Amino acid sequence: MDIFTPLRVLRGNIGGILNLIFLIDKGRKQGDKRLFVDVTETRRLSQQQTGVPRVTLSVLSQLKAMPLPYSIVEVYARPHHEGFYTVDGGRPMKVAKGDVFFGLDLSKFLTQKNTHILDKIHALGVPVYFYVHDLIPITHPENCTKSVVRAFPRWLQAVSRYSGLIANSRSTRDEFASYLSSRRSRAYNERILIDYVYPGSAFNSLSFKGRTRAGHEGAVSFIAVGAMEKRKGYDQLLAAFSLLWDKGLEISLTIVGPSYGRGGAVEQSIRSSPFYGKKLFWYDSYIEDKELARLYEGSDAYISASYAEGFGLPVTEAAGYGLPLLLRDIPVFREVGGGGAFYFSSGTAEGLALSIEGWMSLYREGKAPLPCISHRSWRDCAEDLCRIMLPEAKEPVPCAKPKGSCDVSIIIVNYNTCRLLYDCLESIYKRTFGVTFEVLVSDNGSVDGSAEMVRADFPAVILLENKANLGFGAANNRALDRASGKYVFYLNSDTVLLNNAVKIFYDYWEGHPGEFLGALGCNLKWPDGRYCRSAGASRNGRFDSAAAFVKNQRELCFRSYKIAMRHYLFRKPLRLVEDMDPPVEKTVGPVGYVTGADLFLLNDERARFDEGFFMYYEEVDLEYALSGAGKLPCLIDGPEIVHLEGASSDRGKYEISDQADFSKLQMYLSAHRFFRKHSLISPVASFFARIYTALLWLNPIIVKDTGRYVRKLFKE
């Protein structure tokens, strides 16, 4: 920092205000659309052609070469200036509706600084996507600087506000989805798309350079590519090779990767090794692709002892030259290498040395696995990115069968309930007969193997993979667009059919054609046989009236602060939540609404949910409209369904933190939306209800989990 830094900061702040004011390009011609690509870090690290900069430049060059209906504009952020500026000319970025912003680069600090710019363009309707490379600062913080470890979670929260995150592998995508769905680090935008696109490769040899499964009698040369980071496992790798060299094995190791530690322990051990320059070689700086290709061609095998990777681009590059792969057994390497690699898991040098000896025995006998990775170019990577980000390139949904092709379409929304979903589907196919039906599962970006389970165990199910947690209503609507049944049966994934319930619902509706049926449901049961809540008696939703809702929020607010005062002032421990369900009596006949756990109705436009509700009140809103048209929701006797209510939502542990439960937050948001949408609450009552809810969420004990929802509350 010098004496001019305050002046640069002041100038940057003034420029940021001007950039925000003139951000919208009002003079843009119609049809002139632009794809803005953030290249901040690549521009700063112009001499480092590896890792993130390499991916950025490769994808960017392909985007420019593709015949897209967008002009590609490179932009970057400045340390002391707010806003984004074009690389060509340094002018402030100006956007218009129809543009797309893509954070291809990894700018952890400057992205956070410019969230107000991104907020404005996203509110305008400009999709904002970010490419994410790994979760290493969170999963392996010992490999990163303290500033990066502190900044990375904040960067994730910043980019989770927008349209989507695109990871570089399925493993990375699952890590991000799990992280952003956890209670403490939940994504700001719960409906954010989290997808993955594999990187490409500049090496397209794939001729295997004459390598076959025939035996190899001479010296074996290994190559390892990657920067000198602790997570790369170079210390173990070097120790293992030293043991093998001491045994007299004719092997060599070439390491390609720069040093970040300026003379760290690994670098010193390389230079001090008696085998350095003889059997151990190190390229300690970035090299050109041609030189790297020459090294691949001159090697016999590729080895990586890395403990954590986002993708492992050198693995695919080495496979492109037919090099046998020796990889540590971590999920992303299993994903990339498949069955065409030799995996080891030992954490000691001795164990790794034994694994290398075992592989060499297979190699000399011609039995070592050869790579089976299909070649993927950077053009393929760019095309896949466009299919996700650009509206014109999105793949169309396959045409569904005509309506009425079967009797009932059973629709199940799933979000990380793999085991429960299996039981639900099994009960459907085991106990449903006498009626033609189809089953559609709308999966909201689950990362617990639900989609794989459905494909493997229930091939007849129509599976829709949404790549994002769209919410209950939106996910049901996606399946409704594909449903071909005369009736639609919305069923929760945490339910199990005990009898031929689908046939009973179908026969009842067909047997009462003249009645004003709007929706059907049954009396759901707990696993112990007790009846659970299956309907609401009031047309105003889960509360009898808006006045009851306001009273409920006021009482919750005051009680929460009473608990907080006892806890902070008198050191009273927080009480555990008593999970006692009140007894429910069996009901048959018209009701205010049927719960969405088992909702049977005609397959028409009136079966579509309002996607503004993320969780809760979707079915109340739908059936309120049906009741207004004279179509009554009813509970009937006969169907038997067990409901494990709340199995797919979080549960708080203590009485006050229970109010920070994600499902509770969403229920209150939806309640406010429902009462205001149907004018069931006066402006004054609505104002006080929001104030009480906001104060409840801002309680000092739970504010870390709930503060971000206050803004959403006043947007509803």
C-alpha positions in Angstrom: 0.0 0.0 0.0 1.4 3.4 -1.0 0.3 7.0 -0.4 -1.8 7.0 -3.6 -3.9 3.9 -2.6 -6.7 6.0 -0.8 -7.0 8.1 -3.9 -7.3 5.0 -6.1 -10.0 3.6 -3.8 -11.9 6.8 -3.9 -11.7 7.0 -7.6 -12.8 3.3 -7.8 -15.8 4.0 -5.6 -16.9 7.0 -7.7 -16.4 4.9 -10.8 -18.4 2.1 -9.3 -21.4 4.4 -8.6 -21.2 5.6 -12.2 -21.0 2.1 -13.5 -24.1 1.1 -11.5 -26.0 4.1 -12.8 -25.1 3.6 -16.4 -25.0 -0.3 -16.3 -28.1 -0.7 -18.5 -27.4 -0.2 -22.2 -30.6 1.5 -23.3 -29.3 2.3 -26.8 -28.5 -1.3 -27.8 -30.1 -2.5 -31.0 -32.7 -5.3 -30.7 -31.1 -8.7 -31.4 -27.6 -7.5 -30.5 -27.0 -10.0 -27.7 -23.7 -10.4 -25.8 -22.1 -13.2 -23.8 -19.9 -11.5 -21.1 -17.1 -13.8 -20.0 -15.2 -12.9 -16.8 -11.5 -13.5 -17.3 -10.2 -11.5 -14.3 -7.7 -14.0 -12.9 -6.5 -15.2 -16.2 -5.7 -11.7 -17.2 -3.8 -11.2 -14.0 -1.9 -14.5 -14.3 -1.1 -14.1 -18.0 2.1 -16.1 -17.7 0.6 -19.2 -16.0 -0.9 -21.4 -18.7 -2.0 -24.2 -16.4 -5.0 -25.0 -14.2 -7.8 -22.4 -14.2 -6.2 -20.1 -16.7 -5.6 -22.9 -19.1 -9.3 -24.0 -18.9 -10.4 -20.4 -19.2 -8.4 -19.7 -22.3 -9.3 -23.0 -24.0 -13.0 -22.6 -23.5 -12.9 -18.9 -24.4 -11.1 -19.6 -27.7 -13.8 -22.2 -28.6 -16.7 -19.9 -27.7 -15.3 -17.3 -30.1 -15.0 -19.8 -32.9 -18.5 -21.1 -32.5 -21.4 -19.6 -34.6 -23.3 -18.2 -31.7 -26.1 -15.6 -31.8 -24.0 -13.7 -29.2 -21.0 -11.4 -29.4 -18.3 -12.7 -27.0 -17.1 -9.9 -24.7 -14.2 -10.5 -22.3 -14.6 -8.5 -19.1 -12.5 -8.2 -15.9 -12.7 -6.6 -12.5 -10.2 -4.2 -11.1 -8.9 -4.3 -7.5 -9.6 -0.6 -6.7 -12.5 -0.1 -9.0 -16.0 -1.5 -8.7 -17.7 -2.9 -11.7 -16.5 -4.9 -14.7 -14.6 -3.5 -17.7 -14.0 -4.9 -21.2 -10.6 -6.3 -21.9 -10.8 -4.7 -25.4 -10.7 -1.0 -24.6 -11.2 -1.0 -20.8 -14.7 0.5 -21.1 -17.3 -0.2 -18.3 -19.6 -3.2 -19.0 -23.1 -2.3 -20.2 -25.8 -5.0 -20.4 -29.2 -5.3 -21.9 -32.0 -7.9 -21.6 -31.1 -11.0 -23.5 -27.4 -10.9 -22.5 -25.7 -13.7 -20.5 -22.9 -13.3 -17.9 -20.5 -16.2 -17.4 -17.9 -16.2 -14.6 -15.6 -18.7 -16.3 -12.6 -17.5 -14.3 -12.1 -18.0 -10.5 -12.0 -14.6 -9.0 -12.8 -15.2 -5.3 -12.2 -11.7 -4.0 -13.4 -9.4 -6.8 -16.6 -11.3 -7.5 -17.7 -10.6 -3.9 -16.8 -7.0 -4.3 -19.1 -6.7 -7.3 -22.2 -8.5 -6.1 -24.3 -5.3 -6.3 -23.5 -5.1 -10.0 -24.4 -8.8 -10.6 -27.6 -8.3 -8.5 -28.7 -5.6 -10.8 -28.1 -7.4 -14.0 -29.7 -10.6 -12.6 -32.7 -8.6 -11.6 -32.9 -7.3 -15.1 -33.3 -10.9 -16.4 -29.7 -11.5 -17.4 -28.7 -15.1 -16.5 -25.6 -15.2 -14.4 -23.6 -18.5 -14.3 -20.3 -19.4 -12.7 -17.9 -22.2 -13.5 -16.5 -23.8 -10.3 -13.4 -25.9 -10.3 -13.2 -27.6 -6.8 -14.1 -27.4 -3.2 -10.5 -27.8 -2.0 -10.4 -24.6 0.2 -13.2 -26.2 2.3 -12.4 -29.9 2.1 -8.6 -29.5 2.3 -7.9 -26.0 3.8 -4.4 -27.0 4.7 -3.5 -26.6 1.1 -4.6 -23.0 0.8 -3.7 -19.7 2.3 -5.7 -18.4 5.2 -7.1 -15.5 3.1 -8.4 -18.0 0.5 -9.9 -20.3 3.2 -11.8 -17.3 4.6 -12.9 -15.9 1.3 -14.0 -19.1 -0.4 -17.2 -19.8 1.6 -18.1 -16.1 1.2 -17.5 -16.4 -2.6 -19.7 -19.5 -2.7 -22.5 -17.7 -0.9 -22.1 -14.7 -3.3 -22.3 -16.8 -6.5 -25.2 -18.9 -5.1 -27.5 -15.9 -5.5 -27.8 -16.2 -9.2 -28.8 -18.6 -12.0 -26.4 -21.5 -11.7 -23.1 -23.1 -10.9 -21.4 -25.4 -13.4 -18.8 -27.8 -11.9 -16.1 -29.5 -13.8 -17.0 -33.1 -12.7 -19.9 -35.0 -11.2 -18.0 -35.5 -8.0 -17.3 -31.7 -7.7 -21.0 -31.0 -8.5 -22.1 -33.4 -5.8 -19.8 -31.8 -3.3 -21.1 -28.3 -4.1 -24.7 -29.5 -4.0 -24.2 -31.1 -0.6 -22.4 -28.1 0.7 -25.0 -25.6 -0.5 -27.9 -27.6 0.8 -26.5 -27.9 4.3 -28.2 -25.9 7.1 -25.2 -23.6 7.8 -24.2 -22.8 4.2 -27.5 -23.1 2.3 -27.5 -21.4 -1.1 -29.0 -17.9 -1.1 -31.1 -19.0 -4.1 -32.5 -22.4 -3.2 -33.4 -23.0 -6.8 -29.9 -22.5 -8.2 -29.0 -24.9 -11.0 -25.9 -27.0 -10.1 -24.7 -29.0 -13.1 -21.4 -30.2 -14.4 -19.4 -30.1 -17.7 -16.2 -32.0 -18.2 -13.2 -30.0 -19.4 -11.7 -30.8 -22.8 -8.2 -31.6 -23.9 -5.9 -30.1 -26.4 -4.2 -33.4 -27.0 -6.2 -35.5 -29.5 -3.7 -38.3 -30.2 -5.6 -41.3 -28.9 -3.5 -43.5 -31.2 -2.0 -45.1 -28.1 1.4 -44.7 -29.9 1.8 -48.4 -30.4 1.1 -49.2 -26.7 -0.5 -52.6 -26.3 -1.0 -55.2 -23.5 2.2 -56.9 -24.6 4.9 -57.2 -21.9 7.5 -54.5 -21.2 11.0 -55.7 -20.3 13.0 -52.4 -20.2 13.1 -49.5 -17.8 9.8 -47.9 -17.0 9.4 -44.1 -17.0 6.6 -42.5 -15.0 5.3 -38.9 -15.4 3.4 -36.8 -12.8 1.9 -33.4 -13.7 0.7 -30.8 -11.2 1.9 -27.9 -9.1 3.9 -28.5 -5.9 1.0 -28.4 -3.5 0.7 -30.5 -0.4 -2.5 -32.1 -1.6 -0.7 -33.5 -4.6 1.0 -36.1 -2.4 4.5 -35.6 -3.9 6.2 -36.2 -0.5 4.7 -39.7 -0.4 5.4 -40.3 -4.1 9.1 -39.3 -3.8 9.6 -41.4 -0.7 8.0 -44.4 -2.5 10.2 -44.0 -5.6 13.3 -43.6 -3.4 12.5 -47.0 -1.8 12.1 -48.6 -5.2 15.4 -47.0 -6.5 17.2 -48.4 -3.4 15.9 -51.8 -4.4 17.5 -51.4 -7.8 14.3 -51.1 -9.9 14.9 -49.6 -13.3 12.3 -46.9 -13.2 12.4 -43.1 -13.6 10.0 -40.3 -12.5 9.4 -37.0 -14.3 7.5 -34.3 -12.4 6.0 -31.3 -14.3 4.8 -28.6 -12.0 5.8 -25.2 -10.7 6.8 -24.6 -7.1 4.4 -22.4 -5.1 6.3 -22.7 -1.8 9.7 -21.1 -2.8 11.9 -23.9 -1.7 9.5 -26.0 0.4 10.3 -29.4 1.8 9.3 -31.3 -1.3 11.3 -29.1 -3.6 14.4 -29.4 -1.4 14.1 -33.2 -1.3 13.9 -33.3 -5.1 17.1 -31.2 -5.5 18.9 -33.0 -2.7 18.0 -36.5 -4.0 21.0 -38.5 -5.2 18.8 -39.6 -8.2 18.0 -36.0 -9.3 19.0 -35.6 -12.9 19.5 -39.3 -13.3 16.3 -41.0 -12.6 14.3 -38.1 -11.1 13.6 -35.1 -13.3 11.6 -31.9 -12.5 10.3 -29.2 -14.7 9.8 -26.4 -12.2 8.1 -23.9 -14.4 5.1 -23.8 -16.8 5.9 -25.4 -20.2 4.2 -25.2 -23.5 1.7 -27.8 -24.7 4.1 -29.1 -27.4 6.8 -29.8 -24.8 4.3 -31.4 -22.5 3.1 -33.6 -25.4 6.7 -34.6 -26.0 7.0 -35.7 -22.4 3.8 -37.7 -22.5 5.0 -39.5 -25.6 8.3 -40.3 -24.0 6.8 -41.8 -20.8 5.4 -45.3 -20.1 2.9 -44.5 -17.4 1.2 -41.6 -15.6 1.0 -41.6 -11.8 -0.9 -39.3 -9.5 -0.9 -39.5 -5.7 -3.2 -36.5 -5.2 -5.5 -36.5 -2.2 -8.0 -34.0 -3.7 -8.8 -32.8 -7.2 -11.6 -31.0 -8.9 -11.1 -33.0 -12.1 -7.5 -33.9 -12.9 -7.0 -32.6 -16.4 -3.6 -34.3 -16.8 -5.2 -37.7 -16.3 -7.3 -37.3 -19.5 -4.3 -35.8 -21.3 -2.1 -38.7 -20.4 -4.9 -41.1 -21.4 -5.0 -39.4 -24.8 -1.5 -40.6 -25.3 -2.3 -44.1 -24.2 -0.4 -43.9 -20.9 -1.5 -46.5 -18.3 -2.8 -44.7 -15.3 -1.8 -45.2 -11.7 -4.2 -43.1 -9.6 -5.1 -42.6 -5.9 -8.5 -44.1 -5.2 -10.5 -40.9 -4.8 -14.0 -40.3 -6.2 -13.1 -37.9 -9.0 -10.3 -40.3 -10.3 -12.8 -43.2 -10.2 -15.2 -41.0 -12.2 -12.6 -40.0 -14.8 -10.5 -43.1 -15.0 -13.3 -45.7 -14.7 -12.1 -49.2 -15.2 -9.1 -48.2 -17.3 -6.8 -47.3 -14.4 -4.9 -49.0 -11.6 -5.9 -47.6 -8.2 -4.0 -47.4 -4.9 -5.2 -46.2 -1.5 -2.2 -46.5 0.9 -1.2 -43.4 2.8 2.4 -44.5 3.4 5.4 -44.6 1.2 5.9 -48.3 1.8 2.3 -49.1 0.8 2.6 -47.0 -2.3 5.9 -48.7 -3.3 4.2 -52.1 -3.0 1.3 -50.8 -5.2 3.8 -49.6 -7.8 5.6 -53.0 -7.7 2.3 -54.8 -8.1 1.4 -52.7 -11.1 4.8 -53.3 -12.7 4.3 -57.0 -12.4 1.0 -56.7 -14.3 2.6 -54.3 -16.8 5.5 -56.6 -17.6 2.9 -59.5 -18.1 0.8 -57.3 -20.4 -2.1 -57.4 -17.9 -2.1 -53.8 -16.7 -5.3 -51.9 -17.4 -5.1 -49.5 -20.4 -7.0 -46.2 -20.4 -10.5 -46.3 -21.7 -11.3 -42.5 -21.5 -13.1 -41.3 -24.7 -11.5 -38.2 -26.2 -13.2 -34.9 -25.4 -12.2 -31.7 -27.1 -12.5 -28.2 -25.8 -15.2 -27.6 -28.5 -17.3 -30.4 -26.8 -16.8 -28.6 -23.5 -17.9 -25.2 -24.9 -20.9 -26.7 -26.6 -22.1 -28.3 -23.4 -21.7 -25.0 -21.5 -23.8 -23.3 -24.2 -26.5 -25.9 -23.8 -26.8 -25.0 -20.2 -26.4 -21.3 -20.3 -27.9 -20.0 -23.6 -31.7 -20.2 -24.0 -31.3 -20.9 -27.8 -29.1 -23.9 -27.2 -31.1 -25.6 -24.5 -32.1 -29.2 -25.4 -35.9 -29.4 -26.0 -38.0 -31.7 -23.7 -39.0 -34.8 -25.6 -42.6 -34.8 -26.7 -44.9 -36.6 -24.3 -47.6 -39.1 -25.2 -51.1 -37.6 -25.9 -53.3 -37.0 -22.9 -55.4 -40.0 -22.0 -52.9 -42.6 -23.1 -53.2 -44.2 -19.7 -55.6 -43.9 -16.7 -53.4 -42.4 -14.1 -50.0 -40.6 -14.1 -48.3 -40.9 -10.7 -45.9 -38.0 -10.1 -43.3 -38.1 -7.3 -40.9 -35.3 -6.5 -37.7 -36.4 -5.0 -34.9 -34.6 -3.2 -32.2 -36.7 -1.6 -34.6 -39.4 -0.3 -33.1 -42.4 -2.2 -34.1 -45.1 0.3 -37.6 -43.7 0.9 -38.1 -43.3 -2.9 -37.2 -47.0 -3.4 -39.8 -48.1 -0.9 -42.4 -45.8 -2.4 -41.8 -47.0 -6.0 -41.7 -50.7 -4.9 -45.1 -50.3 -3.1 -46.6 -48.7 -6.3 -45.5 -51.5 -8.6 -46.3 -54.2 -6.1 -49.8 -53.1 -5.1 -51.2 -51.3 -8.1 -53.3 -53.3 -10.6 -56.5 -53.1 -12.5 -55.7 -49.7 -13.9 -53.2 -48.5 -16.5 -50.6 -46.1 -15.0 -47.3 -44.5 -15.5 -44.8 -43.2 -12.9 -42.9 -40.0 -13.3 -40.1 -39.1 -10.8 -39.1 -35.4 -10.9 -35.7 -35.3 -9.2 -34.6 -32.0 -7.8 -30.8 -32.3 -8.2 -30.4 -35.1 -5.6 -26.8 -36.1 -4.8 -27.5 -39.3 -2.9 -27.7 -41.6 -5.9 -31.5 -41.4 -6.3 -31.4 -40.9 -10.1 -29.0 -43.9 -10.5 -31.2 -46.0 -8.3 -34.3 -45.3 -10.4 -32.5 -46.0 -13.7 -31.1 -49.3 -12.3 -34.0 -50.7 -10.3 -37.1 -49.1 -12.0 -36.4 -48.8 -15.7 -40.1 -48.2 -16.5 -40.1 -45.0 -14.5 -40.0 -41.7 -16.5 -37.1 -39.9 -14.8 -36.8 -36.1 -15.1 -33.4 -34.8 -13.7 -33.9 -31.1 -13.0 -30.3 -30.3 -12.1 -31.6 -27.9 -9.5 -33.9 -27.9 -6.4 -36.8 -26.3 -8.2 -39.1 -26.6 -5.3 -42.2 -28.9 -4.9 -44.6 -27.1 -7.2 -42.2 -26.4 -10.0 -40.9 -29.9 -10.0 -44.4 -31.3 -10.2 -45.2 -29.0 -13.1 -42.2 -30.3 -15.1 -43.6 -33.8 -14.7 -47.1 -32.7 -15.4 -46.0 -31.5 -18.8 -44.9 -35.0 -19.6 -47.9 -36.8 -17.9 -50.2 -38.6 -20.3 -52.8 -40.0 -17.9 -56.4 -39.0 -17.6 -55.8 -38.3 -13.9 -52.7 -37.2 -12.1 -51.8 -38.5 -8.7 -49.2 -36.4 -6.8 -47.5 -38.6 -4.3 -44.7 -37.8 -1.8 -41.5 -39.8 -1.9 -41.9 -40.5 1.9 -45.1 -42.5 1.4 -45.8 -46.2 1.1 -49.0 -47.7 -0.4 -50.5 -50.5 1.7 -53.3 -51.4 -0.8 -54.4 -50.7 -4.3 -54.9 -47.0 -3.5 -54.5 -45.8 -7.1 -57.3 -48.1 -8.3 -59.6 -47.0 -5.4 -59.1 -43.3 -6.2 -59.7 -43.9 -9.9 -62.9 -45.9 -9.4 -64.3 -43.4 -7.0 -63.8 -40.5 -9.4 -65.2 -42.5 -12.3 -68.2 -43.6 -10.2 -69.1 -40.0 -9.3 -68.9 -38.1 -12.6 -71.8 -35.8 -11.7 -70.4 -34.5 -8.4 -68.3 -31.5 -8.0 -65.0 -33.2 -7.2 -61.9 -31.0 -7.3 -59.4 -33.3 -5.6 -59.2 -36.5 -3.7 -57.1 -37.7 -0.8 -57.3 -40.3 2.0 -56.6 -40.4 5.7 -52.8 -40.9 5.9 -51.3 -42.9 8.7 -48.1 -42.9 10.7 -46.0 -46.1 10.6 -47.5 -47.0 14.0 -51.1 -46.9 12.6 -52.2 -43.6 14.1 -53.8 -41.1 11.7 -51.8 -38.1 10.7 -52.8 -34.7 9.2 -54.2 -35.4 5.8 -56.3 -32.3 5.2 -57.2 -28.8 6.4 -60.6 -27.8 7.5 -60.1 -24.2 6.6 -60.0 -22.6 3.2 -57.4 -20.2 4.5 -54.7 -22.8 4.7 -52.8 -24.1 7.7 -54.1 -21.3 9.9 -57.9 -20.8 10.4 -57.6 -17.1 9.5 -55.1 -14.3 8.9 -55.7 -13.2 12.4 -54.7 -16.6 13.7 -51.5 -16.4 11.6 -50.6 -13.0 13.0 -51.3 -14.1 16.5 -49.1 -17.2 16.0 -46.2 -15.1 14.7 -46.5 -12.7 17.6 -46.4 -15.5 20.2 -43.5 -17.2 18.5 -41.6 -13.9 18.4 -42.1 -13.0 22.1 -41.4 -16.6 23.2 -38.2 -16.8 21.2 -36.8 -13.6 22.8 -37.8 -14.9 26.3 -35.8 -18.0 25.6 -32.8 -16.0 24.4 -32.9 -13.7 27.5 -33.0 -16.7 29.8 -30.1 -18.3 27.9 -27.8 -15.2 27.7 -28.6 -13.5 31.1 -29.3 -16.5 33.4 -27.3 -19.2 31.5 -30.4 -21.4 31.1 -29.8 -24.3 28.7 -31.9 -24.4 25.5 -34.7 -26.9 25.8 -35.1 -29.8 23.4 -38.0 -29.8 21.0 -40.8 -32.2 22.1 -41.6 -34.0 18.9 -45.1 -35.0 19.9 -47.7 -35.2 17.1 -51.3 -34.3 18.3 -53.9 -37.0 17.7 -55.9 -36.7 14.4 -59.4 -38.1 13.9 -60.4 -39.9 10.7 -62.3 -37.6 8.3 -64.4 -38.5 5.3 -66.1 -36.0 3.0 -65.4 -32.4 1.8 -62.5 -30.6 3.4 -60.8 -27.2 3.0 -57.8 -28.8 1.2 -56.1 -32.2 0.8 -52.4 -32.3 1.6 -50.0 -32.7 -1.3 -48.7 -36.0 0.0 -51.5 -37.9 -1.8 -53.4 -35.5 -4.2 -55.5 -37.1 -6.9 -57.2 -34.9 -9.5 -57.9 -34.5 -13.2 -55.0 -33.9 -15.5 -55.7 -30.5 -16.9 -54.4 -26.9 -16.4 -56.1 -26.7 -13.1 -53.6 -29.4 -11.8 -50.7 -27.0 -12.3 -49.1 -25.4 -9.2 -48.0 -21.8 -8.7 -44.2 -22.0 -8.9 -43.9 -18.9 -6.7 -44.3 -21.2 -3.7 -41.0 -23.1 -3.1 -42.3 -25.3 -0.3 -45.7 -25.5 1.4 -49.0 -24.0 0.5 -48.8 -25.1 -3.2 -51.6 -27.5 -2.7 -53.6 -25.1 -0.6 -53.3 -22.4 -3.3 -54.3 -24.9 -6.0 -57.3 -26.2 -4.2 -58.4 -22.8 -3.0 -58.8 -21.9 -6.7 -60.7 -25.2 -7.3 -63.0 -24.4 -4.4 -63.7 -21.0 -5.8 -64.8 -22.7 -9.1 -67.1 -25.0 -7.2 -64.8 -28.0 -7.2 -64.5 -29.5 -3.7 -61.5 -31.3 -2.2 -62.6 -34.5 -0.5 -61.2 -37.3 1.7 -62.5 -40.8 0.9 -62.4 -44.1 2.8 -60.5 -47.1 1.3 -57.0 -46.1 0.3 -54.3 -46.9 2.9 -51.1 -44.9 2.7 -48.3 -44.6 5.3 -46.7 -41.1 5.4 -43.3 -40.5 7.0 -44.0 -36.7 7.2 -41.0 -34.4 7.0 -38.5 -37.1 6.1 -37.1 -35.0 3.3 -36.8 -31.8 5.3 -34.5 -30.6 8.1 -35.5 -30.7 11.7 -34.2 -28.4 14.5 -32.9 -29.9 17.7 -33.7 -27.2 20.2 -36.9 -25.3 20.8 -35.7 -21.9 19.5 -33.5 -23.3 16.7 -36.5 -25.2 15.5 -37.7 -21.9 14.1 -34.6 -21.8 11.9 -35.5 -25.1 10.4 -35.5 -24.7 6.6 -39.0 -26.2 6.2 -40.3 -23.7 8.9 -38.7 -20.8 7.1 -40.3 -21.8 3.8 -43.7 -22.4 5.4 -43.8 -18.9 6.8 -42.6 -17.4 3.5 -45.3 -19.3 1.7 -48.0 -18.4 4.2 -47.3 -14.7 3.7 -47.4 -15.2 -0.1 -50.7 -17.1 0.1 -52.6 -14.6 2.3 -51.5 -11.7 0.2 -52.1 -13.4 -3.1 -55.7 -14.1 -2.3 -56.3 -10.8 -0.4 -57.1 -12.8 2.8 -55.1 -10.4 5.0 -55.3 -6.6 5.4 -52.3 -4.5 4.7 -52.0 -3.6 8.4 -52.2 -7.2 9.5 -49.7 -8.2 6.8 -47.3 -5.5 8.0 -47.4 -6.6 11.6 -47.1 -10.3 10.6 -44.0 -9.6 8.7 -42.5 -7.5 11.5 -43.1 -10.3 14.0 -41.7 -12.9 11.6 -38.6 -10.7 10.9 -38.0 -10.2 14.6 -38.3 -13.9 15.2 -35.7 -14.7 12.5 -33.4 -12.0 13.8 -33.2 -13.5 17.2 -29.5 -13.5 18.2 -29.4 -17.2 18.7 -30.5 -18.2 15.2 -29.8 -15.1 13.1 -26.9 -16.8 11.3 -29.3 -19.2 9.7 -32.3 -16.9 9.2 -31.0 -13.4 8.5 -30.8 -13.9 4.8 -34.5 -14.8 4.6 -35.7 -11.4 6.0 -35.1 -9.8 2.6 -37.1 -12.5 0.9 -39.9 -12.0 3.5 -40.4 -8.4 2.4 -40.3 -9.3 -1.3 -43.2 -11.7 -1.0 
